[in-house]
Amino acid sequence: MGSLAKIRFSRNRALLLCLALFTGISHGQNTPAQERERGGEIVANLAGGRVIVHVARDTIIFAAIDQPIEANSIPPRALSIDSTHIGILLGASEWRLTADPKPIRLDRDFPHLSVKNPKYEDYGDEVAPDLETMGVAFLERLRPLVSQLHHKIDFKPDEALFEVVIIGYAPDDYGPEVWTVEYRIQQEEIATRGDFWQTRLLRPRFTQLYPPEKKDPKTLVEIRYPSGMQGPTLLQLIQGNDPDLDKLAHGEPRFAKVAENIDRGQAHKSAAQDATDFLRAALPLIAEKSTFILGTITERGFTWIVPPDEPVEKVEEDKNRPPEAPTLRKKIKP
């Protein structure tokens, strides 16, 4: 629970990471024997951008804006995790071996989610079991890729290499939810092997962004990768009476009501269609020339307003989950 964790990730250091992954830059030169042992480099493309979520009346509206970190960046990609959850992937979501031109995409071939993996220690009262299963599924796909990184990467211990924003509805009428799942790395130099680093992927860190604590305002949720990205959030623009958004709101009374609800911390009271139309009209103003996606989620499924350029793969829902399966979520009160 609580606010979005800070990962102190600057744009310049993101570029250094890409250089390290793409060109094999390290703190020394590799010997031919070391290069033969490595069998080629592993390449990672980073997805940078913003994810904006508005939980309105009976509907969740979500958007992702592509804001490239460097020339080879990929856009934030959406993954249908189950019938009521979608994941937006940020950071190192696409990998490839230099010997194989076909990329390994974490939004493709996502495993069927069923029972919890017994080899992982559970999170106890911190995370609901189904969310933990989602987090471990990404962990399993990411771990063998990260283990092939043998150069020193300029990452602080608290920085996320990969991040998933999970948006949707909790089971058993517990209401809308937004979580971030962050994946960090730890490196250790193998002294006997000469500038050879062992990279280990740590257990994911879960942060609930919605619902807020009982007394906190219910307003927009915005996630950025890297977190140090400059510029005001959409909420700050609304609260600061940004001229373009102010003009948009004054030109349409129902938009003015949506902006008023957001400003007052009562975003959940906005009519779904009005909130959707408002965000659709606001996105070109804040994204400028960047591409974006926009969609809605209800307890009945997904609808694309501005779809991705590529189709979103769907994961078959786990129909074996018993109705009495436990959850640690708090029920949402109107």
C-alpha angles and dihedrals in degrees: 000000000000139000128341111284116247115238099177095220114164124200092240093053090048088058090050089054092052091049091050092050098041103039101025094241112179139158092272144010121282122232119236089248091056092049092050090050092052092052094214134319130294114229126209127193116204124219113213128184150085132296117201123190128188115187102204132170108312092336140077116215115199134181136181123201120202111230107169119223093203142344096288096045121134125214123258105274130213125226125190101224097179138332094290105028133068126187126212111204121216132176121012098010097138126053136172140178114235089233092056120053093196109097125228105231121194090209091061130076092008109185122253108261115227126127128009117268105252095208091070122079109238126241095238112208094350102079135024113249096243092051090048089053090053091049094049091049090061090043091057092051095045100044099073090048095050091047089065092063105103101162124088109266119205096234129135115226093252097050121106119232090189132015135188123199107206114202127178148072125316116229125259096036095295090138139228120342141183122196136172119214113197126195117203131184136221123204132200125186115232099219095194093057100053117243092351117139129199111216120203127189113225128217111280120263116226122207123182113216098170136070093037124215113291097263097038122101119263103230141131120320117214127182124188133196116228091030092216092065110140127236137062123293121243089254091054091050091052093046091045093053094241106205096232095047091042090054090048092052095045091050093060121036094207090054089052089055092050091050090047092052091049092048092050095049093251099109090138090068094063118111109254097234093045092049091048093050092046093054091044089055094042098049097073088051095054099031093048105181096351120108120243143181127220131191145151133231127202129168086267096058144270136322125189118220095172105013127204118263088248127050116260114239116231126219118220110252118247103248092178094071105117117232090238094054109137126254131181096205123121116240114246116241119206 
